[in-house]
Amino acid sequence: MKLKCEFETTELGDEIIAVPVGDNARSFGGVLNLNDSAAAILKLLQKDTTVEKIVSALLEEYEGTTEEMTAVVEKFIDKLRKENLLSE
């Protein structure tokens, strides 16, 4: 799975905002408000990847169990699917 469009992230105060850029940016007419882990997931989804690879990468950066991290990743990916932002 991979994002359908590229996102640039920026910090505004204590928030992380992701703005779509590039040719497919018009397909998503908004911005994403992210926490640190969601920003990391979004970055990993810039290239074709799997849930397992994302979980593994996050476990290197954040504390938690595989089960906890998998739940976090799947929840965020579900949100991206609902916005039609993933190609699978």
Buried (B, 14 or more C-beta within 10 A) or exposed (E): BEBBBBBEBEEEEEEBBBBBEEEBBEEBEEEBEBEEBBBBBBBBBEEEBEBEEBBEBBBEEEEBEEEBBBEBBEEBBEEBEEEEBBEE
